[in-house]
Amino acid sequence: MKNLARITEIIKIEPFKITCRWTTGEIRVIDFKPEFEKWQKSNNKLLLQLEVYEKFENVTIKDGTLQWYSVSVTFTDLDGNHNTQPLDLDPDNLYQQSKPISLYRLVLNNRIMEQEYAMI
């Protein structure tokens, strides 16, 4: 069975994008803006808390995925006990949402090229 991709390092946090290194060796960018649109349509108040940048930027890694201590999830376990833990997101979904950093670098390089041509 193929190993599942998991996050090993957060490289950069910027407004609503997180650049991560994965167990595959890839560096990929997760853009949360499309996710916010989905969460708004479904009125997911829990996940929409991440639209507050001060909460969004306080992200860590736990068990190969992103976790936010600033957003708490409360649930009832099988024994009827109420528990609270930090919000974490499914790493498989995060990997599917993410894009290789090379796509972002190409855009940057194209902009630089356009600026250089404009100066000629």
NORKA-V670573 format. One line per field, one symbol per residue. ss: DSSP state (@ for helix, = for strand, . for the rest). psi: psi as a letter, one per 30 degrees, with the letter a starting at -180 (. if undefined). burial: 1 if it has 24 or more other C-alpha atoms within 12 Angstrom, else 0. A space follows every 50 residues. Layout:
# NORKA-V670573
ss: ???
psi: ???
burial: ???
This chain:
# NORKA-V670573
ss: ......========..======....=====.@@@@@@@@@...@@@@@@ @.@@@@..====..============.....=======..@@@@@@@.== @@@@@@@@@@@@@@@@@@@.
psi: kkkkklkfkjekkljgkkklklffflklkjjfeeeeeeeeeghieeffff fjeeeefhklkkhglkkjffjkkklkafggkklkllklljfeeeeeflkk feeeeeeeeeeeeeeeeff.
burial: 00001111110010011111110000111111001100000000011111 10001111111001111101100000000000000111101001100111 10000000000000000000
